[in-house]
Amino acid sequence: MDNGVRVLRAVMGITQEELAEALDVSRQTVIAIENGKYDPSLKLAFKISNFFGKSIEEIFNGKEE
C-alpha cells in the first residue's frame, strides 16, 4: 500500500526514531511502513492519522502494486 508517511515525517522535520516513539512502535516498523513493506493495523493507522492531523485516506491511498 502506498502512503505518505515519509513525506509527512520529513515536512515535520522529525526522525524515524521520534515518530516511532510517538506511535509506540519500533523504528523498524516505521521504516517498513515508509517503504511499503508493512501495512499497519487499523489501530496503528489511526495513531498515524492522529499524529499527523490527516485522515487515513490522505495518508494511505490503497494502491496495490
MONOR-V804700 format. One record per run of one state. SS is the DSSP state (A for helix, B for strand, O for the rest). FROM is the first residue (numbers start at 1). TO is the last residue. If there is no record, write none. Layout:
ss=(SS & SS)
from=(FROM & FROM)
to=(TO & TO)
This chain:
ss=(O & B & O & A & O & A & O & A & O & A & O & A & B & O)
from=(1 & 3 & 4 & 5 & 13 & 16 & 24 & 27 & 35 & 42 & 53 & 56 & 60 & 61)
to=(2 & 3 & 4 & 12 & 15 & 23 & 26 & 34 & 41 & 52 & 55 & 59 & 60 & 65)
